[in-house]
Structures are given as C-alpha cells and as structure tokens.
Amino acid sequence: MNVNSVFVVDDDQDFRESLQWLLEGAGYDVIIYESAEAFLEHYQQQPGCLLLDVRMSGMSGLALQQELKRREYVLPVIMITGHGDVPMAVQAMKNDAVDFIEKPFEDTQLLEVIDKTLAGTQQRFAEQNQQQEVLARWNSLSRRETDVARLVVSGSANREIADTLGISIKTVEIHRSRVMTKMEARRLAELVDQVAPIKHLIDLDQ
C-alpha cells in the first residue's frame, strides 16, 4: 500500500490553493475540500492524512474531527488554524490529532509533520482493513453459529455450550467446525485473537 494522499479541508480558497501547490510540489497526491460537510460526503476511507482547519463556516474542524472519531475512521488529523489557542489545542489532541499547527508556519515544518504522519498511516489502515475482513467473516456466520462462536470465544467447553443452548454436543461440534472454517482460524487462540480487536463492534454477551 503506497500511502501518499493528503486531504485538505479549509474554507479559505487562497490557502487551499497555496497548500495544494506546496504539497503537490513535494510529491503528494492532494485532494481539497472547501468544507467539512463536503469532505464527509465524498471521503471513502482512503488511506492518507487530513490537514484540517479548526475554524470554518458550517461544521468546524473540531466538530469534523469528533465525527471522524465517532465513525471510527483511522485517518490521522493534523489541525491547522490562524486563531489557535490552548483550549483548542488541548481539545484537538484529546481527539487524537497527531499535531496542531498555527498559521503562519514554515513550509518545511508542515512537510516534516506530514512525512512523519504518513509513515505510520500504512500500518493504521492495514490494521483497519484486517478488522473489517474479520468483521465481515463474523457477520457471515448463521445465527446458531454466532451463538456457538460467542461461547467458544468466552472460553466455554463444548458440553457447557450444549447445556447453555439446549443442543447436543455433536451439534455443537458441527457448528464449531463451521465457525472455525468461516473465520479462517486454525486454532481457538487464533479465533480469540481475531475477535479481540472487534469486540466493541460485536456483542459477545448476547
């Protein structure tokens, strides 16, 4: 995966164009948006990083950052503002911004931050893609297979699963085998490791 995209969200046209000229000159693929709303409408979770202005008409940069966090997007955010203050910086960093840069800034400063950010982006998106694949496999399980899978992951033995679900041990074994096949797990430990990162997306206590 070649991560070289920089998304720019700023309502100042002159600044957007200036950034685009700078970043394209440095070899980046640049995608610009004039508002947070436009970005949310068109962004398809492509890998890269986001240069985001704090103060904009409509949805603010901080509000967009919070929305990205709510949607669990892994796109790293670099906040930019001409009116920065400590509370904004603190809030941006709490929302997992990788940096907070105040206008005017040195071009080399921004490029260094982008280089550093993109260096870790490939791993972020690879992990996200892996989690999405595991979630898709989990969602492919039948209702009974899901019931068995939840109990297997929680550490229940076949007899306990049979008693809990009111089915035979043989039936448990069949469903368990199908779960392992669909989840592409060769061992129980592998299944547990797969499910661990997506626990917040599935309810193991149902």
N, CA, C and O of each residue as an XYZ file, in Angstrom:
824
protein
N       0.842     -1.190      0.000
C       0.000      0.000      0.000
C       0.885      1.251      0.000
O       1.663      1.465      0.930
N       0.764      2.077     -1.051
C       1.539      3.306     -1.135
C       0.687      4.459     -0.631
O      -0.215      4.924     -1.328
N       0.974      4.921      0.588
C       0.167      5.976      1.195
C       0.822      7.314      0.905
O       1.876      7.632      1.455
N       0.187      8.104      0.033
C       0.785      9.377     -0.358
C      -0.262     10.470     -0.508
O       0.023     11.525     -1.075
N      -1.479     10.230      0.000
C      -2.567     11.184     -0.183
C      -2.714     12.113      1.012
O      -2.663     11.687      2.166
N      -2.899     13.399      0.705
C      -3.147     14.393      1.739
C      -4.481     15.065      1.428
O      -4.653     15.653      0.360
N      -5.423     14.973      2.366
C      -6.724     15.614      2.223
C      -6.667     16.957      2.944
O      -6.221     17.039      4.088
N      -7.122     18.001      2.268
C      -7.104     19.348      2.837
C      -8.532     19.850      2.955
O      -9.265     19.893      1.967
N      -8.931     20.234      4.177
C     -10.264     20.802      4.397
C     -10.090     22.188      4.994
O      -9.662     22.325      6.140
N     -10.421     23.220      4.219
C     -10.257     24.610      4.649
C     -11.194     25.472      3.819
O     -11.302     25.275      2.609
N     -11.870     26.421      4.446
C     -12.819     27.253      3.710
C     -12.181     28.497      3.093
O     -12.882     29.328      2.515
N     -10.871     28.631      3.209
C     -10.138     29.747      2.615
C      -9.552     29.276      1.285
O      -8.593     28.505      1.258
N     -10.143     29.753      0.171
C      -9.732     29.274     -1.144
C      -8.261     29.559     -1.425
O      -7.555     28.688     -1.933
N      -7.788     30.760     -1.105
C      -6.389     31.104     -1.362
C      -5.451     30.162     -0.596
O      -4.435     29.716     -1.128
N      -5.810     29.868      0.661
C      -4.969     28.990      1.466
C      -4.997     27.571      0.912
O      -3.963     26.905      0.868
N      -6.170     27.103      0.489
C      -6.275     25.762     -0.107
C      -5.375     25.634     -1.326
O      -4.645     24.655     -1.482
N      -5.443     26.650     -2.189
C      -4.651     26.604     -3.409
C      -3.157     26.677     -3.106
O      -2.347     26.026     -3.766
N      -2.802     27.478     -2.100
C      -1.403     27.582     -1.695
C      -0.892     26.239     -1.169
O       0.207     25.802     -1.512
N      -1.712     25.589     -0.326
C      -1.336     24.281      0.200
C      -1.228     23.247     -0.908
O      -0.308     22.428     -0.922
N      -2.173     23.292     -1.834
C      -2.148     22.334     -2.934
C      -0.864     22.487     -3.744
O      -0.239     21.490     -4.107
N      -0.467     23.724     -4.029
C       0.761     23.971     -4.784
C       1.974     23.442     -4.028
O       2.850     22.803     -4.611
N       2.018     23.717     -2.710
C       3.140     23.274     -1.882
C       3.229     21.753     -1.831
O       4.298     21.178     -2.033
N       2.094     21.108     -1.558
C       2.101     19.662     -1.340
C       2.305     18.883     -2.636
O       3.021     17.881     -2.656
N       1.683     19.339     -3.707
C       1.904     18.661     -4.985
C       3.359     18.828     -5.431
O       3.935     17.923     -6.036
N       3.947     19.981     -5.132
C       5.350     20.197     -5.442
C       6.261     19.267     -4.662
O       7.362     18.941     -5.105
N       5.783     18.836     -3.475
C       6.559     17.916     -2.640
C       6.283     16.457     -2.994
O       6.855     15.548     -2.392
N       5.397     16.235     -3.981
C       5.166     14.878     -4.458
C       3.953     14.176     -3.894
O       3.786     12.973     -4.100
N       3.096     14.905     -3.180
C       1.910     14.275     -2.599
C       0.718     14.345     -3.557
O       0.623     15.243     -4.394
N      -0.181     13.381     -3.411
C      -1.482     13.457     -4.081
C      -2.398     14.266     -3.172
O      -2.620     13.886     -2.023
N      -2.928     15.368     -3.669
C      -3.683     16.304     -2.830
C      -5.143     16.336     -3.260
O      -5.452     16.503     -4.440
N      -6.039     16.174     -2.285
C      -7.477     16.263     -2.524
C      -8.010     17.355     -1.607
O      -7.873     17.264     -0.387
N      -8.618     18.390     -2.190
C      -9.034     19.538     -1.389
C     -10.559     19.624     -1.287
O     -11.288     19.247     -2.204
N     -11.014     20.137     -0.131
C     -12.447     20.343      0.123
C     -12.627     21.710      0.769
O     -11.793     22.156      1.558
N     -13.718     22.360      0.425
C     -13.961     23.703      0.956
C     -14.746     23.682      2.262
O     -14.919     24.721      2.899
N     -15.223     22.505      2.665
C     -16.000     22.414      3.909
C     -15.910     21.021      4.497
O     -15.590     20.054      3.806
N     -16.199     20.935      5.795
C     -16.226     19.641      6.469
C     -17.346     18.775      5.902
O     -17.200     17.561      5.756
N     -18.465     19.424      5.586
C     -19.604     18.676      5.044
C     -19.255     18.017      3.708
O     -19.638     16.875      3.455
N     -18.523     18.744      2.852
C     -18.129     18.192      1.549
C     -17.181     17.014      1.731
O     -17.261     16.021      1.007
N     -16.295     17.132      2.691
C     -15.364     16.034      2.955
C     -16.121     14.786      3.400
O     -15.871     13.695      2.887
N     -17.038     14.938      4.345
C     -17.790     13.787      4.839
C     -18.614     13.139      3.726
O     -18.812     11.924      3.718
N     -19.086     13.947      2.800
C     -19.913     13.420      1.709
C     -19.101     12.572      0.733
O     -19.612     11.606      0.167
N     -17.842     12.935      0.542
C     -17.061     12.289     -0.521
C     -15.980     11.343     -0.027
O     -15.522     10.493     -0.791
N     -15.563     11.461      1.210
C     -14.457     10.630      1.691
C     -14.881      9.165      1.794
O     -15.910      8.846      2.389
N     -14.071      8.275      1.204
C     -14.373      6.839      1.161
C     -13.374      6.017      1.976
O     -13.103      4.863      1.644
N     -12.833      6.603      3.030
C     -11.885      5.938      3.924
C     -10.599      5.523      3.203
O     -10.012      4.484      3.504
N     -10.172      6.358      2.241
C      -8.892      6.110      1.590
C      -7.758      6.427      2.571
O      -7.898      7.305      3.423
N      -6.652      5.719      2.449
C      -5.513      5.992      3.327
C      -4.850      7.321      2.993
O      -4.875      7.767      1.846
N      -4.265      7.942      3.991
C      -3.590      9.219      3.830
C      -3.594      9.958      5.149
O      -3.624      9.339      6.213
N      -3.565     11.290      5.086
C      -3.724     12.097      6.289
C      -4.559     13.316      5.953
O      -4.707     13.672      4.783
N      -5.104     13.955      6.975
C      -6.027     15.073      6.805
C      -5.450     16.340      7.414
O      -5.118     16.372      8.599
N      -5.331     17.400      6.587
C      -4.987     18.731      7.081
C      -6.293     19.477      7.266
O      -7.020     19.714      6.302
N      -6.594     19.847      8.499
C      -7.929     20.325      8.840
C      -7.882     21.664      9.549
O      -7.235     21.801     10.587
N      -8.576     22.664      8.984
C      -8.663     23.978      9.608
C      -9.644     23.916     10.776
O     -10.705     23.303     10.666
N      -9.294     24.544     11.881
C     -10.147     24.493     13.068
C     -11.411     25.313     12.876
O     -12.514     24.829     13.133
N     -11.257     26.558     12.424
C     -12.398     27.472     12.317
C     -12.867     27.545     10.873
O     -12.142     28.014      9.996
N     -14.090     27.074     10.634
C     -14.687     27.152      9.300
C     -16.164     27.470      9.437
O     -16.772     27.206     10.474
N     -16.739     28.039      8.384
C     -18.182     28.235      8.376
C     -18.845     26.868      8.296
O     -18.284     25.938      7.717
N     -20.035     26.741      8.874
C     -20.673     25.431      8.937
C     -20.014     24.582     10.009
O     -19.696     25.081     11.089
N     -19.807     23.311      9.724
C     -19.171     22.419     10.693
C     -17.720     22.829     10.909
O     -16.971     23.001      9.948
N     -17.326     22.983     12.155
C     -15.950     23.371     12.465
C     -15.007     22.186     12.302
O     -15.429     21.034     12.199
N     -13.716     22.509     12.282
C     -12.728     21.444     12.187
C     -12.773     20.505     13.367
O     -12.646     19.291     13.206
N     -12.954     21.062     14.566
C     -13.038     20.220     15.754
C     -14.256     19.299     15.685
O     -14.186     18.131     16.069
N     -15.382     19.841     15.186
C     -16.600     19.022     15.063
C     -16.380     17.897     14.055
O     -16.836     16.774     14.271
N     -15.681     18.190     12.953
C     -15.392     17.152     11.968
C     -14.477     16.096     12.569
O     -14.680     14.900     12.361
N     -13.482     16.530     13.305
C     -12.567     15.589     13.946
C     -13.318     14.663     14.892
O     -13.055     13.461     14.931
N     -14.251     15.221     15.654
C     -15.044     14.409     16.574
C     -15.926     13.427     15.811
O     -16.119     12.291     16.244
N     -16.464     13.873     14.665
C     -17.312     12.991     13.862
C     -16.496     11.837     13.273
O     -16.970     10.701     13.225
N     -15.287     12.123     12.832
C     -14.420     11.062     12.316
C     -14.111     10.049     13.405
O     -14.065      8.844     13.157
N     -13.899     10.550     14.609
C     -13.626      9.655     15.734
C     -14.859      8.818     16.063
O     -14.741      7.633     16.374
N     -16.042      9.433     15.994
C     -17.279      8.705     16.268
C     -17.485      7.583     15.245
O     -17.953      6.498     15.589
N     -17.134      7.852     14.000
C     -17.280      6.849     12.938
C     -16.134      5.829     12.953
O     -16.133      4.869     12.183
N     -15.168      6.054     13.837
C     -14.017      5.159     13.992
C     -13.165      5.102     12.730
O     -12.614      4.053     12.395
N     -13.058      6.238     12.024
C     -12.133      6.335     10.901
C     -10.717      6.472     11.463
O     -10.514      7.135     12.480
N      -9.755      5.856     10.814
C      -8.384      5.883     11.315
C      -7.537      6.952     10.627
O      -6.327      7.014     10.845
N      -8.150      7.781      9.811
C      -7.422      8.836      9.103
C      -6.775      9.801     10.104
O      -7.489     10.457     10.863
N      -5.438      9.900     10.124
C      -4.786     10.806     11.078
C      -5.029     12.270     10.706
O      -5.068     12.626      9.528
N      -5.191     13.106     11.724
C      -5.574     14.505     11.529
C      -4.476     15.439     12.020
O      -3.981     15.305     13.139
N      -4.104     16.390     11.161
C      -3.218     17.489     11.542
C      -4.061     18.753     11.539
O      -4.565     19.156     10.490
N      -4.222     19.385     12.695
C      -5.058     20.575     12.814
C      -4.266     21.825     12.449
O      -3.110     21.982     12.844
N      -4.908     22.715     11.686
C      -4.285     23.979     11.293
C      -5.237     25.120     11.615
O      -6.440     25.009     11.380
N      -4.710     26.217     12.153
C      -5.554     27.358     12.455
C      -4.762     28.652     12.457
O      -3.560     28.670     12.720
N      -5.459     29.720     12.163
C      -4.857     31.044     12.276
C      -5.281     31.718     13.559
O      -4.856     32.837     13.847
N      -6.097     31.062     14.314
C      -6.649     31.633     15.552
C      -6.525     30.637     16.702
O      -7.404     30.561     17.561
N      -5.447     29.884     16.717
C      -5.316     28.827     17.711
C      -5.170     29.361     19.121
O      -4.626     30.441     19.348
N      -5.669     28.578     20.059
C      -5.454     28.891     21.471
C      -5.278     27.574     22.220
O      -5.496     26.497     21.665
N      -4.889     27.673     23.459
C      -4.569     26.473     24.233
C      -5.760     25.520     24.360
O      -5.593     24.322     24.134
N      -6.966     26.009     24.716
C      -8.104     25.082     24.823
C      -8.367     24.314     23.530
O      -8.671     23.122     23.567
N      -8.249     24.999     22.375
C      -8.450     24.315     21.099
C      -7.395     23.241     20.896
O      -7.701     22.125     20.476
N      -6.157     23.585     21.196
C      -5.070     22.626     21.029
C      -5.280     21.406     21.912
O      -5.088     20.270     21.481
N      -5.677     21.659     23.160
C      -5.914     20.562     24.097
C      -7.043     19.668     23.597
O      -6.932     18.442     23.632
N      -8.142     20.289     23.127
C      -9.275     19.510     22.638
C      -8.896     18.706     21.400
O      -9.293     17.549     21.261
N      -8.131     19.318     20.502
C      -7.710     18.614     19.287
C      -6.850     17.409     19.625
O      -7.005     16.341     19.032
N      -5.948     17.581     20.573
C      -5.075     16.469     20.945
C      -5.856     15.379     21.676
O      -5.553     14.196     21.524
N      -6.856     15.765     22.466
C      -7.714     14.775     23.121
C      -8.472     13.947     22.092
O      -8.768     12.774     22.318
N      -8.782     14.574     20.961
C      -9.480     13.871     19.885
C      -8.506     13.122     18.979
O      -8.870     12.674     17.892
N      -7.256     12.995     19.447
C      -6.241     12.188     18.758
C      -5.631     12.858     17.532
O      -5.167     12.171     16.622
N      -5.625     14.192     17.495
C      -4.873     14.867     16.432
C      -3.392     14.526     16.604
O      -2.893     14.439     17.725
N      -2.701     14.336     15.487
C      -1.279     13.997     15.588
C      -0.429     15.236     15.793
O       0.698     15.152     16.281
N      -0.979     16.405     15.413
C      -0.253     17.653     15.642
C      -1.212     18.832     15.497
O      -2.320     18.687     14.979
N      -0.773     19.993     15.957
C      -1.571     21.210     15.939
C      -0.648     22.327     15.475
O       0.280     22.703     16.192
N      -0.894     22.864     14.277
C      -0.001     23.856     13.679
C      -0.739     25.173     13.492
O      -1.859     25.207     12.982
N      -0.096     26.254     13.914
C      -0.714     27.573     13.827
C      -0.154     28.359     12.645
O       1.058     28.399     12.431
N      -1.050     28.984     11.881
C      -0.642     29.855     10.785
C      -0.047     31.145     11.368
O      -0.508     31.606     12.413
N       0.952     31.731     10.727
C       1.723     31.195      9.589
C       2.740     30.174     10.066
O       3.232     30.255     11.192
N       3.049     29.232      9.226
C       4.016     28.189      9.596
C       5.048     28.064      8.483
O       4.822     28.483      7.348
N       6.177     27.482      8.837
C       7.221     27.227      7.847
C       6.816     26.017      6.998
O       6.327     25.016      7.521
N       7.026     26.122      5.692
C       6.683     25.016      4.802
C       7.380     23.729      5.224
O       6.778     22.656      5.215
N       8.649     23.844      5.591
C       9.404     22.649      5.977
C       8.815     22.006      7.228
O       8.838     20.783      7.374
N       8.284     22.842      8.140
C       7.666     22.313      9.358
C       6.471     21.443      9.016
O       6.327     20.337      9.537
N       5.606     21.954      8.129
C       4.417     21.202      7.746
C       4.789     19.918      7.020
O       4.220     18.863      7.297
N       5.738     19.998      6.093
C       6.134     18.817      5.326
C       6.735     17.744      6.224
O       6.520     16.552      6.004
N       7.482     18.165      7.230
C       8.056     17.197      8.167
C       6.968     16.479      8.952
O       7.044     15.270      9.169
N       5.949     17.233      9.379
C       4.840     16.634     10.127
C       4.078     15.647      9.237
O       3.710     14.560      9.683
N       3.844     16.030      7.978
C       3.124     15.148      7.055
C       3.920     13.872      6.795
O       3.365     12.774      6.816
N       5.218     14.020      6.550
C       6.062     12.839      6.311
C       5.992     11.875      7.496
O       5.823     10.668      7.323
N       6.124     12.429      8.693
C       6.099     11.597      9.901
C       4.742     10.921     10.073
O       4.660      9.753     10.451
N       3.682     11.670      9.790
C       2.330     11.130      9.944
C       2.063      9.998      8.961
O       1.548      8.946      9.340
N       2.414     10.219      7.696
C       2.149      9.208      6.677
C       2.978      7.953      6.889
O       2.583      6.868      6.462
N       4.124      8.090      7.544
C       4.970      6.923      7.799
C       4.244      5.883      8.645
O       4.477      4.685      8.487
N       3.361      6.334      9.546
C       2.627      5.404     10.393
C       1.234      5.086      9.898
O       0.527      4.269     10.488
N       0.834      5.742      8.797
C      -0.530      5.580      8.298
C      -0.770      4.218      7.662
O      -1.850      3.643      7.799
N       0.233      3.710      6.970
C       0.067      2.422      6.283
C      -0.327      1.325      7.264
O      -1.215      0.522      6.976
N       0.327      1.288      8.418
C       0.011      0.266      9.413
C      -1.395      0.462      9.960
O      -2.128     -0.506     10.163
N      -1.774      1.723     10.199
C      -3.125      2.023     10.706
C      -4.197      1.451      9.785
O      -5.122      0.773     10.232
N      -4.057      1.734      8.496
C      -5.079      1.311      7.544
C      -5.028     -0.195      7.302
O      -6.062     -0.818      7.059
N      -3.843     -0.778      7.366
C      -3.734     -2.227      7.221
C      -4.468     -2.920      8.362
O      -5.169     -3.909      8.148
N      -4.304     -2.394      9.579
C      -4.994     -2.965     10.740
C      -6.501     -2.790     10.609
O      -7.267     -3.694     10.942
N      -6.932     -1.608     10.115
C      -8.362     -1.378      9.938
C      -8.941     -2.344      8.897
O     -10.016     -2.908      9.100
N      -8.225     -2.529      7.783
C      -8.701     -3.442      6.740
C      -8.815     -4.861      7.274
O      -9.760     -5.582      6.955
N      -7.845     -5.253      8.088
C      -7.882     -6.590      8.661
C      -9.096     -6.762      9.570
O      -9.767     -7.793      9.537
N      -9.371     -5.735     10.387
C     -10.530     -5.790     11.279
C     -11.829     -5.861     10.486
O     -12.754     -6.578     10.869
N     -11.900     -5.124      9.387
C     -13.111     -5.143      8.560
C     -13.318     -6.519      7.930
O     -14.451     -6.983      7.799
N     -12.216     -7.172      7.540
C     -12.316     -8.515      6.969
C     -12.803     -9.513      8.020
O     -13.635    -10.374      7.734
N     -12.274     -9.388      9.241
C     -12.698    -10.285     10.325
C     -14.173    -10.054     10.637
O     -14.928    -11.006     10.831
N     -14.583     -8.779     10.684
C     -15.987     -8.466     10.968
C     -16.899     -9.022      9.883
O     -17.980     -9.530     10.180
N     -16.471     -8.929      8.628
C     -17.271     -9.481      7.526
C     -17.421    -10.994      7.664
O     -18.496    -11.539      7.414
N     -16.339    -11.673      8.062
C     -16.432    -13.122      8.267
C     -17.357    -13.443      9.431
O     -18.147    -14.385      9.366
N     -17.254    -12.649     10.505
C     -18.135    -12.857     11.664
C     -19.605    -12.683     11.265
O     -20.464    -13.463     11.675
N     -19.878    -11.667     10.472
C     -21.256    -11.395     10.045
C     -21.781    -12.437      9.074
O     -22.985    -12.501      8.825
N     -20.882    -13.262      8.518
C     -21.311    -14.320      7.601
C     -21.791    -15.563      8.352
O     -22.372    -16.467      7.751
N     -21.547    -15.610      9.671
C     -21.981    -16.757     10.470
C     -23.507    -16.758     10.580
O     -24.147    -15.708     10.630
N     -24.067    -17.968     10.617
C     -25.508    -18.082     10.851
C     -25.800    -17.712     12.305
O     -24.885    -17.562     13.116
N     -27.073    -17.568     12.618
C     -27.450    -17.178     13.982
C     -26.944    -18.200     15.004
O     -26.400    -17.821     16.040
N     -27.120    -19.486     14.718
C     -26.668    -20.518     15.653
C     -25.147    -20.583     15.714
O     -24.578    -20.792     16.786
N     -24.489    -20.408     14.580
C     -23.031    -20.382     14.575
C     -22.507    -19.209     15.405
O     -21.498    -19.331     16.099
N     -23.202    -18.075     15.327
C     -22.810    -16.912     16.128
C     -22.972    -17.199     17.614
O     -22.118    -16.827     18.420
N     -24.074    -17.864     17.980
C     -24.287    -18.240     19.384
C     -23.141    -19.115     19.889
O     -22.608    -18.902     20.978
N     -22.780    -20.097     19.076
C     -21.696    -21.006     19.455
C     -20.371    -20.251     19.513
O     -19.584    -20.440     20.441
N     -20.123    -19.387     18.512
C     -18.860    -18.648     18.452
C     -18.671    -17.764     19.682
O     -17.568    -17.682     20.223
N     -19.741    -17.100     20.127
C     -19.649    -16.240     21.311
C     -19.209    -17.058     22.531
O     -18.351    -16.632     23.304
N     -19.805    -18.226     22.683
C     -19.490    -19.065     23.838
C     -18.098    -19.676     23.725
O     -17.399    -19.833     24.726
N     -17.703    -20.016     22.507
C     -16.360    -20.557     22.299
C     -15.313    -19.509     22.663
O     -14.343    -19.806     23.361
N     -15.516    -18.287     22.187
C     -14.561    -17.206     22.448
C     -14.502    -16.872     23.934
O     -13.452    -16.487     24.450
N     -15.633    -17.022     24.618
C     -15.651    -16.716     26.057
C     -14.991    -17.805     26.891
O     -14.802    -17.647     28.097
N     -14.635    -18.933     26.228
C     -13.919    -19.987     26.933
C     -14.758    -21.176     27.348
O     -14.267    -22.045     28.068
N     -16.000    -21.242     26.921
C     -16.869    -22.359     27.295
C     -16.480    -23.640     26.558
O     -16.129    -23.603     25.379
N     -16.545    -24.768     27.259
C     -16.277    -26.059     26.646
C     -17.518    -26.521     25.881
O     -18.607    -25.978     26.066
N     -17.347    -27.521     25.027
C     -18.460    -27.988     24.198
C     -19.668    -28.408     25.032
O     -20.805    -28.100     24.676
N     -19.428    -29.108     26.138
C     -20.550    -29.558     26.975
C     -21.294    -28.353     27.570
O     -22.523    -28.347     27.635
N     -20.544    -27.344     27.999
C     -21.185    -26.145     28.557
C     -22.003    -25.428     27.492
O     -23.095    -24.933     27.769
N     -21.471    -25.374     26.271
C     -22.198    -24.736     25.173
C     -23.479    -25.508     24.874
O     -24.536    -24.918     24.655
N     -23.370    -26.832     24.868
C     -24.548    -27.665     24.609
C     -25.620    -27.427     25.656
O     -26.796    -27.289     25.319
N     -25.228    -27.377     26.922
C     -26.192    -27.145     28.004
C     -26.804    -25.752     27.900
O     -28.007    -25.588     28.104
N     -25.998    -24.761     27.589
C     -26.474    -23.379     27.504
C     -27.471    -23.201     26.368
O     -28.484    -22.519     26.526
N     -27.185    -23.813     25.227
C     -28.028    -23.625     24.046
C     -29.104    -24.692     23.905
O     -29.984    -24.583     23.051
N     -29.033    -25.722     24.741
C     -30.038    -26.781     24.667
C     -29.912    -27.627     23.426
O     -30.917    -28.043     22.850
N     -28.687    -27.889     23.005
C     -28.447    -28.713     21.824
C     -27.447    -29.809     22.194
O     -26.853    -29.779     23.271
N     -27.268    -30.774     21.295
C     -26.365    -31.886     21.583
C     -24.909    -31.461     21.401
O     -24.612    -30.489     20.707
N     -24.011    -32.208     22.038
C     -22.580    -31.930     21.885
C     -22.163    -32.106     20.426
O     -21.337    -31.350     19.916
N     -22.738    -33.105     19.759
C     -22.415    -33.330     18.348
C     -22.776    -32.112     17.506
O     -22.022    -31.718     16.617
N     -23.936    -31.519     17.791
C     -24.368    -30.317     17.058
C     -23.416    -29.157     17.334
O     -23.084    -28.379     16.439
N     -22.985    -29.057     18.584
C     -22.011    -28.020     18.936
C     -20.733    -28.208     18.123
O     -20.185    -27.246     17.586
N     -20.274    -29.420     18.039
C     -19.032    -29.707     17.306
C     -19.160    -29.324     15.832
O     -18.220    -28.797     15.236
N     -20.319    -29.592     15.257
C     -20.551    -29.254     13.843
C     -20.513    -27.742     13.653
O     -19.842    -27.235     12.754
N     -21.244    -27.025     14.515
C     -21.275    -25.562     14.398
C     -19.905    -24.960     14.680
O     -19.488    -24.000     14.033
N     -19.224    -25.533     15.644
C     -17.892    -25.020     15.989
C     -16.929    -25.186     14.803
O     -16.136    -24.289     14.518
N     -16.999    -26.295     14.139
C     -16.153    -26.539     12.976
C     -16.462    -25.542     11.864
O     -15.559    -25.030     11.201
N     -17.756    -25.276     11.672
C     -18.144    -24.306     10.639
C     -17.657    -22.899     10.995
O     -17.231    -22.139     10.125
N     -17.727    -22.569     12.276
C     -17.245    -21.263     12.732
C     -15.760    -21.109     12.415
O     -15.335    -20.087     11.877
N     -14.985    -22.119     12.749
C     -13.542    -22.055     12.534
C     -13.234    -21.936     11.037
O     -12.318    -21.216     10.642
N     -14.003    -22.644     10.214
C     -13.785    -22.584      8.769
C     -14.113    -21.203      8.223
O     -13.327    -20.621      7.475
N     -15.282    -20.679      8.600
C     -15.703    -19.373      8.088
C     -14.809    -18.243      8.602
O     -14.567    -17.267      7.892
N     -14.326    -18.378      9.820
C     -13.471    -17.343     10.397
C     -12.006    -17.521      9.977
O     -11.154    -16.702     10.321
N     -11.723    -18.591      9.235
C     -10.372    -18.874      8.747
C      -9.379    -18.947      9.918
O      -8.272    -18.412      9.856
N      -9.813    -19.620     10.974
C      -8.974    -19.804     12.162
C      -8.645    -21.284     12.319
O      -9.533    -22.135     12.260
N      -7.389    -21.579     12.516
C      -6.976    -22.981     12.653
C      -7.043    -23.462     14.096
O      -7.212    -24.653     14.357
N      -6.908    -22.523     15.032
C      -6.917    -22.865     16.450
C      -7.782    -21.882     17.215
O      -8.065    -20.781     16.742
N      -8.198    -22.294     18.406
C      -9.030    -21.432     19.240
C      -8.318    -20.120     19.545
O      -8.926    -19.051     19.487
N      -7.033    -20.201     19.868
C      -6.275    -18.983     20.200
C      -6.284    -17.992     19.043
O      -6.326    -16.780     19.251
N      -6.243    -18.515     17.830
C      -6.270    -17.654     16.645
C      -7.626    -16.971     16.505
O      -7.701    -15.795     16.149
N      -8.692    -17.711     16.786
C     -10.035    -17.135     16.737
C     -10.181    -16.023     17.773
O     -10.723    -14.959     17.475
N      -9.702    -16.269     18.977
C      -9.778    -15.269     20.049
C      -9.001    -14.015     19.662
O      -9.463    -12.899     19.897
N      -7.820    -14.197     19.069
C      -7.000    -13.055     18.657
C      -7.688    -12.250     17.559
O      -7.586    -11.023     17.527
N      -8.390    -12.944     16.657
C      -9.104    -12.257     15.587
C     -10.225    -11.378     16.137
O     -10.415    -10.240     15.708
N     -10.953    -11.931     17.090
C     -12.145    -11.262     17.604
C     -11.800    -10.118     18.563
O     -12.559     -9.155     18.673
N     -10.677    -10.216     19.246
C     -10.321     -9.217     20.265
C     -10.417     -7.770     19.771
O     -10.981     -6.941     20.485
N      -9.889     -7.418     18.573
C      -9.947     -6.019     18.141
C     -11.330     -5.536     17.737
O     -11.550     -4.330     17.625
N     -12.277     -6.462     17.515
C     -13.612     -6.043     17.080
C     -14.672     -6.285     18.157
O     -15.868     -6.266     17.865
N     -14.238     -6.513     19.400
C     -15.192     -6.774     20.475
C     -16.191     -5.636     20.634
O     -17.350     -5.859     20.985
N     -15.731     -4.405     20.371
C     -16.613     -3.259     20.527
C     -17.655     -3.192     19.404
O     -18.608     -2.418     19.493
N     -17.481     -3.987     18.360
C     -18.418     -3.996     17.242
C     -19.386     -5.167     17.283
O     -20.387     -5.177     16.567
N     -19.088     -6.158     18.125
C     -19.980     -7.315     18.268
C     -20.281     -7.495     19.753
O     -19.468     -7.150     20.611
N     -21.432     -8.027     20.035
C     -21.846     -8.214     21.431
C     -21.610     -9.673     21.811
O     -22.358    -10.560     21.400
N     -20.574     -9.910     22.591
C     -20.243    -11.273     22.962
C     -21.092    -11.781     24.127
O     -21.010    -12.954     24.493
N     -21.900    -10.904     24.705
C     -22.669    -11.301     25.889
C     -24.120    -11.658     25.572
O     -24.897    -11.976     26.472
N     -24.474    -11.605     24.307
C     -25.867    -11.924     23.947
C     -26.168    -13.402     24.210
O     -27.286    -13.857     23.968
